[in-house]
Amino acid sequence: MPDETDPARVSPRPKPQPLPVAVIGAGFSGTMAAIQLLARLAPDRSVLLCERAERFGRGRAYATGNPDHLLNVRAANMSAYPDRPGHFSDWLAGLGPEDESGIRATPAGTFAARGLYGRYLAELLTEAVTGRDGPRLHLVNEAITDIRREDGRLVLRSEGGRTHAAAGAVLAMGNLVAPAEPASRYRFDPWNSDAFGRLHAHLPVMIVGTGLTMVDAVVTLRRHGFAGPIVALSRRGLRPTAHAAAAPWPQPALSPAETASLPALSARIRREIAAARASGADWRGVIDALRPITDTLWLGLPEAERGRFLRHLRPFWDVHRHRAAPPVGETVDAEIAAGSLVVRAGRITDIADGPDHARVTVRPRGSQGRETLNVQCILDARGIGRVAETRDPLLARLIGRGLVRPGPFGIGLDAAPDFSVLAEPPEGPGAPLWTLGPLLRGVFWECTAVPDIRNQAVELARSVAAALP
């Protein structure tokens, strides 16, 4: 009999599979990070895409089924791929007549419903899961509540107690929710419309925040049949402007003095807008011309000047930079003209819950007096919260153990130019963590819109691939 110990007859041991890279969050940031990682990682390394919500690829913004919830960016700029700018527009063109209500052509461009964009992203994920490279993308439908470094790898723990080992992880949880203070049992999530059908017209609804989420909340309330008054409140009472057709404006050649001083930079932008107006052009062209250099301007300003921007100018920049789709802007204008929507400047000082309504005390801006409003519902539409105040269990644990730290001004995570997060010393070196999207607010400035995040996803995937042999 032949010797079974003969090396010629012994099968070689299979090569161990490398640990996957985990992506936490499957909204737009996480979805694009996962897809770009699949394109750039070695073919034997897989990706875990972890999402707490029921559906992947949609996030809060794109899970809505309301066709009146329109994207704030033209469809021509919403491709998921930087190198295929017409990808989303081509996808829209292939839809059937049953989806026409979610596609609005305007003089300022075509705007699509958020729900359609969610479908688009879900289809991209489906293609990635069933791709020709085999099952390299694994969907984990669980909330990841902790990450620890153990033996040179990361161990992810889910809400249900399951663990997943990874070579590295990408934090892509999107916008953080600000703490709901003062507390009230009449506060509701503007993206969860389950309770809207039980509202009555005899008492107003209050929306805290007057940005783009407020606009969507007004549309949702009317869609669900609420016919009563709506009061929207924010510190300055500013509401978003709407897109309009605007000719391109040349990018201004800024001097070193203008890029180092917020007052000088603001004065130059105002002069550019005045010059545009004098030539018959629209101010929107001036703001759009700054888009490619906004992050450069942000990073070039001294820290004290960036702090001044956050305290004094950020709301004014946001309402001009992040504009609403024209049909949505027209809806809000009509509501204000009819008196059914009132936008006010002020702040809440107290909320007292009664048996069937909340008694809200408001201090109007510029006044030391107080006013009270009885409202049946309070919708929190303030937008991005501070990472140091987050109640997200995963981020809270990572910050507490020093794996991550708040970034500049506490409005995001601290990160290096290659998107790797910067940590405090206690945990020491180990398997890396990266981040992208809204969690980079503070390090970068333009990091919340689709055109910015899709570029970040490409650069992040290159960084991860270079770090993991």
C-alpha positions in Angstrom: 0.0 0.0 0.0 1.3 3.5 -0.7 2.4 5.6 2.2 -0.4 8.1 3.0 2.2 10.3 4.6 3.9 10.8 1.3 4.0 14.6 0.7 2.9 14.0 -2.9 -0.4 12.6 -1.7 -1.2 15.2 1.1 -3.5 18.0 -0.1 -2.2 21.5 0.7 -4.0 23.4 3.5 -6.5 25.9 2.2 -5.3 29.5 2.4 -7.1 31.2 5.3 -9.6 33.8 4.2 -8.7 37.4 5.2 -11.0 39.1 7.6 -13.7 41.3 6.1 -14.0 45.0 6.3 -17.2 46.1 8.2 -19.2 49.2 7.2 -21.6 50.4 10.0 -24.6 52.1 8.5 -26.3 51.5 5.1 -27.6 54.9 4.1 -26.0 56.6 1.2 -22.6 57.0 2.9 -22.4 53.3 3.9 -23.8 52.0 0.7 -21.3 53.8 -1.4 -18.4 52.9 0.9 -19.3 49.2 0.6 -19.6 49.3 -3.2 -16.3 51.2 -3.6 -14.6 48.8 -1.2 -15.7 45.8 -3.2 -14.1 47.4 -6.3 -10.8 48.1 -4.7 -10.1 45.4 -2.0 -8.4 42.2 -2.9 -10.9 39.7 -4.5 -10.7 37.3 -1.5 -11.7 40.0 1.0 -15.4 40.5 1.7 -17.4 43.4 3.1 -19.9 43.3 6.0 -22.6 46.0 5.6 -24.4 46.5 8.9 -27.7 48.3 9.2 -30.1 48.5 12.1 -33.1 49.6 10.0 -35.3 47.1 8.2 -34.2 48.2 4.7 -30.7 48.7 3.3 -29.5 51.5 1.0 -32.2 54.0 2.0 -31.4 55.7 5.3 -34.0 58.0 6.9 -34.1 60.5 4.0 -34.7 58.0 1.2 -37.1 55.6 2.9 -40.1 57.9 2.4 -42.8 56.9 0.0 -44.2 60.4 -0.4 -43.7 61.5 -4.0 -43.8 65.1 -2.8 -40.6 64.6 -0.8 -38.1 65.7 -3.5 -34.3 65.6 -3.5 -32.7 68.9 -2.9 -30.1 68.3 -5.6 -30.9 68.1 -9.4 -31.1 64.5 -10.7 -28.2 65.3 -13.1 -25.9 65.7 -10.0 -27.2 62.6 -8.1 -25.3 59.8 -9.8 -23.8 57.4 -7.2 -20.5 57.2 -9.3 -18.2 60.1 -9.9 -17.0 58.7 -13.2 -20.5 58.1 -14.5 -22.3 61.4 -14.1 -25.4 60.3 -16.0 -26.0 57.1 -14.1 -29.0 58.2 -12.1 -30.5 60.2 -14.9 -30.3 57.2 -17.1 -31.9 55.1 -14.4 -34.8 57.6 -14.1 -35.3 57.5 -17.8 -35.9 53.8 -17.7 -38.7 54.0 -15.2 -42.3 53.4 -16.2 -45.3 55.8 -16.2 -46.3 54.6 -12.7 -43.3 56.6 -11.4 -43.9 59.8 -13.3 -45.4 61.6 -10.2 -42.0 61.3 -8.5 -40.1 63.1 -11.3 -40.6 66.8 -11.7 -39.1 68.8 -14.6 -38.6 72.5 -13.8 -36.7 75.4 -15.4 -34.0 74.8 -12.8 -33.6 71.2 -13.7 -35.2 67.8 -13.0 -35.8 66.8 -9.4 -36.7 63.3 -8.3 -38.6 61.9 -5.3 -36.5 60.7 -2.4 -38.2 57.4 -2.5 -37.1 56.8 -6.1 -33.5 57.5 -5.1 -33.9 55.0 -2.3 -34.9 52.4 -4.9 -32.0 53.3 -7.0 -29.5 52.7 -4.1 -31.3 49.5 -3.2 -30.8 48.2 -6.8 -27.1 49.1 -6.7 -26.8 47.0 -3.5 -28.7 44.1 -5.0 -26.3 44.1 -8.0 -23.3 44.1 -5.5 -24.7 41.2 -3.5 -25.4 39.1 -6.6 -22.3 40.3 -8.6 -20.2 38.1 -10.7 -17.4 38.1 -8.1 -19.4 35.9 -5.9 -20.9 36.6 -2.5 -18.4 39.2 -1.2 -21.0 41.6 0.2 -22.7 40.3 3.3 -25.7 42.2 4.8 -25.9 42.2 8.6 -29.4 43.4 9.6 -28.5 44.3 13.2 -27.6 47.3 15.2 -23.9 47.3 16.1 -23.6 48.6 19.6 -19.9 48.1 20.4 -16.5 47.6 18.7 -13.4 46.4 20.5 -9.8 45.7 19.4 -8.7 42.2 20.2 -5.6 40.4 19.0 -5.0 42.8 16.1 -8.5 42.7 14.8 -11.9 44.3 15.5 -14.7 42.5 17.2 -18.2 44.0 16.5 -21.0 43.2 18.9 -24.6 43.5 17.9 -27.6 44.5 20.0 -28.6 40.9 20.1 -25.2 39.7 21.4 -23.8 38.3 18.1 -20.1 39.0 17.3 -18.4 39.6 14.0 -14.6 39.8 13.5 -13.2 42.4 11.0 -9.9 43.6 9.8 -11.2 47.2 10.0 -14.4 49.2 10.1 -15.9 52.2 8.4 -18.3 54.4 10.6 -21.0 55.6 8.2 -23.9 56.3 10.5 -24.9 59.6 8.7 -26.4 62.6 10.6 -26.6 62.4 14.3 -29.8 63.4 16.0 -29.6 66.3 18.4 -30.9 65.6 22.0 -34.6 66.3 22.4 -34.6 69.0 25.1 -36.7 70.1 26.8 -38.3 66.7 26.9 -42.0 66.2 26.1 -44.2 63.2 25.3 -45.6 65.2 22.5 -42.3 65.2 20.6 -42.3 63.1 17.4 -39.9 62.1 14.7 -40.7 64.1 11.5 -39.6 61.0 9.5 -42.1 58.7 11.3 -45.5 59.7 10.2 -47.5 57.0 12.0 -49.1 59.5 14.4 -49.8 62.2 11.8 -53.2 60.8 10.8 -54.5 61.3 14.4 -53.9 65.1 14.5 -56.8 67.5 14.7 -57.1 70.9 13.1 -58.1 72.7 16.3 -54.5 73.0 17.7 -51.3 73.9 15.9 -48.3 71.7 15.2 -44.9 73.1 16.1 -41.8 72.3 14.1 -38.5 73.0 15.8 -36.0 74.0 13.1 -36.7 75.8 9.8 -34.3 74.1 7.4 -34.9 71.5 4.8 -36.3 68.9 7.3 -39.0 71.5 8.2 -39.9 71.7 4.6 -40.3 68.0 4.3 -42.3 67.9 7.5 -44.8 70.5 6.2 -45.3 68.4 3.0 -45.8 65.2 5.1 -48.3 66.8 7.4 -50.4 68.0 4.5 -50.1 64.7 2.7 -51.6 63.0 5.8 -54.6 65.3 5.9 -53.6 67.7 8.7 -55.3 71.0 7.9 -54.5 73.0 11.0 -51.9 75.7 11.5 -48.2 75.0 11.6 -45.6 77.1 13.5 -42.0 76.6 12.6 -39.4 78.0 15.1 -35.6 78.4 14.9 -33.1 80.8 16.5 -33.1 83.1 13.4 -36.2 82.1 11.6 -34.4 81.5 8.3 -35.9 79.1 5.8 -34.2 77.5 2.7 -34.2 79.3 -0.6 -35.3 77.3 -3.7 -33.3 76.4 -6.8 -33.8 78.5 -9.9 -32.3 78.6 -13.3 -29.0 80.4 -13.0 -26.2 81.1 -15.4 -22.7 79.9 -14.3 -20.5 82.5 -12.6 -16.7 82.4 -12.8 -14.9 81.2 -9.7 -13.5 84.3 -7.9 -9.7 84.5 -7.6 -9.5 85.1 -3.9 -6.5 86.8 -2.3 -4.5 85.3 0.6 -6.0 88.0 2.8 -9.5 87.0 1.8 -9.0 83.3 2.5 -7.5 84.0 5.9 -10.2 86.3 7.3 -13.9 85.6 7.6 -15.0 89.3 7.3 -12.8 89.8 4.2 -14.1 86.6 2.6 -17.7 87.5 3.4 -17.2 91.0 1.9 -15.7 89.5 -1.2 -18.7 87.1 -1.7 -21.1 90.0 -1.3 -19.2 92.0 -3.9 -19.4 89.0 -6.3 -23.2 88.8 -5.7 -23.6 92.5 -6.3 -21.6 92.2 -9.5 -23.7 89.3 -10.7 -26.9 91.2 -10.0 -25.6 94.2 -11.9 -24.9 92.0 -14.9 -28.4 90.4 -14.7 -27.1 87.1 -13.3 -28.5 85.3 -10.3 -26.8 85.0 -6.9 -27.1 81.2 -7.0 -24.4 81.1 -9.7 -22.0 82.8 -7.3 -22.7 80.4 -4.5 -22.4 77.4 -6.9 -19.0 78.8 -8.2 -17.6 78.4 -4.6 -18.7 74.8 -4.4 -15.4 73.3 -5.7 -13.3 75.3 -3.2 -15.5 75.4 -0.1 -13.5 72.8 1.7 -10.3 74.5 0.8 -11.7 77.8 2.1 -12.8 76.1 5.3 -9.5 74.4 6.0 -7.6 77.6 5.2 -9.4 79.7 7.7 -7.8 80.0 11.2 -9.6 78.0 13.9 -11.0 81.2 15.5 -12.4 82.3 12.2 -14.1 78.9 11.6 -15.6 79.3 15.1 -17.0 82.7 14.2 -18.5 81.2 11.1 -20.3 78.5 13.1 -21.6 81.1 15.6 -22.8 83.8 13.3 -22.8 82.9 9.6 -23.6 79.2 9.3 -27.4 79.5 9.2 -27.2 82.2 6.4 -24.8 80.0 4.4 -27.0 76.9 4.8 -30.2 78.5 3.5 -28.4 79.7 0.4 -26.2 76.8 -0.2 -28.7 73.9 0.5 -31.7 74.8 -1.5 -35.1 73.2 -1.9 -36.5 71.8 -5.1 -38.7 74.5 -6.8 -42.0 72.6 -6.4 -41.4 72.2 -2.7 -40.4 75.9 -2.4 -43.6 76.9 -4.1 -45.6 74.8 -1.7 -44.0 76.4 1.4 -44.4 79.9 -0.1 -48.1 79.2 -0.6 -48.5 78.0 2.9 -46.9 81.2 4.3 -48.9 83.4 2.0 -52.1 81.7 3.2 -51.1 82.1 6.9 -51.3 78.4 7.5 -47.5 78.2 8.1 -45.8 80.8 10.3 -42.0 80.8 10.5 -40.7 82.5 13.6 -37.4 83.4 15.2 -36.9 82.5 18.8 -36.1 79.7 21.2 -38.0 77.3 23.5 -37.4 77.9 27.1 -39.8 75.4 28.6 -42.3 72.7 27.7 -45.1 71.6 30.1 -47.1 68.6 29.1 -50.8 68.6 29.7 -53.4 65.8 29.2 -53.9 66.5 25.5 -51.4 69.1 24.5 -48.0 70.7 25.3 -47.7 74.2 26.6 -44.6 75.6 24.9 -42.9 78.7 26.3 -41.0 80.7 23.6 -38.6 83.7 23.9 -38.8 85.6 20.6 -35.5 86.6 19.1 -34.4 90.1 20.2 -36.9 90.1 23.2 -36.7 89.3 26.9 -40.4 88.6 27.0 -42.0 85.2 26.9 -44.9 83.8 24.8 -46.8 80.5 25.3 -48.3 78.3 22.6 -50.5 75.3 23.1 -49.5 72.6 20.5 -50.7 69.1 20.0 -47.4 67.9 18.4 -43.7 69.0 18.3 -41.6 67.8 15.4 -37.9 68.0 15.9 -36.3 69.1 12.7 -33.1 70.7 14.0 -30.8 68.6 11.9 -27.3 67.6 12.9 -26.4 67.1 16.5 -23.0 67.3 18.2 -21.0 64.1 18.4 -20.0 64.7 22.0 -23.7 64.8 23.0 -24.7 61.7 21.0 -26.9 59.1 22.4 -25.9 56.6 19.8 -24.7 53.6 21.9 -21.9 52.7 19.5 -20.3 56.1 19.2 -20.8 56.8 23.0 -18.8 53.6 23.8 -16.1 54.3 21.2 -15.6 57.9 22.5 -15.7 56.6 26.1 -12.9 54.1 25.5 -10.8 56.5 23.3 -11.1 54.7 20.0 -12.5 57.9 18.5 -12.7 61.5 19.6 -14.8 64.5 18.7 -13.4 66.6 15.9 -13.1 70.3 15.6 -15.9 72.2 17.4 -17.5 68.8 18.4 -19.7 68.6 15.4 -18.2 65.4 14.0 -15.4 62.9 14.5 -11.7 63.8 14.2 -10.1 62.2 11.2 -6.9 62.3 9.1 -6.8 63.2 5.4 -7.0 59.5 4.5 -10.4 59.3 6.5 -8.9 57.2 9.3 -10.3 58.3 12.6 -8.0 59.9 15.2 -8.2 58.5 18.7 -7.1 59.2 22.2 -4.1 57.2 23.5 -5.8 54.7 25.9 -6.7 51.9 23.4 -3.4 52.0 21.6 -2.7 50.9 18.0 -4.6 48.1 16.3 -7.1 47.4 13.6 -8.1 50.7 12.0 -11.3 52.6 11.9 -12.3 55.0 9.1 -15.3 57.4 8.6 -17.0 59.4 5.9 -20.0 61.6 5.2 -21.7 63.8 7.9 -19.5 62.4 10.7 -16.6 64.3 9.1 -18.4 67.7 9.6 -15.8 70.0 11.2 -12.8 68.3 9.6 -14.3 69.1 6.2 -17.3 71.3 5.5 -18.9 69.9 2.4 -19.6 66.3 3.5 -23.4 65.9 3.6 -24.5 66.0 0.0 -24.4 63.1 -2.5 -21.8 64.7 -4.8 -19.4 65.1 -1.8 -20.0 61.7 -0.2 -19.6 59.7 -3.5 -16.1 61.3 -4.0 -15.2 60.5 -0.3 -16.3 56.9 -0.8 -13.8 56.5 -3.7 -10.9 58.1 -1.7 -11.8 56.1 1.4 -11.8 52.8 -0.5 -8.3 53.6 -1.8 -7.1 54.3 1.7 -8.6 51.1 3.1 -7.1 49.0 0.3 -3.7 50.5 0.8 -3.9 49.8 4.6 -5.0 46.2 4.3 -2.5 44.1 2.3 
